[in-house]
Amino acid sequence: MPDLPPRDESADNPPWRRALERQLRTYLMECASEPHGLLDMVVGDVEQLVIRVILDHCHNNQTRAARMLGISRSTLRGRLGLNK
């Protein structure tokens, strides 16, 4: 497996991005085998985490959460699996 690029500790790299980078590097070092489909898995997990945290922050007010996320309430409900 090729070496990973060096860590970016610059001021343009916010703390949440550095934390995610550390976790991904740790995950890759601890994997028993080479993961497949990692991008889709991580993007999906991060999206759900962000939505959950924002909804919690907004006391489950979907309109406010959608506004903070920069998406419509309908899109938020779709991503939560609530549009049936």
Buried (B, 14 or more C-beta within 10 A) or exposed (E): EEEEEEEEEEEEEEEEEBEEBEEEEEEEEEEEEEEEEEEEEBEEEEEEEEBEEBBEEBEEBBEBBBBBBEBEBEEBBEBBEEEE
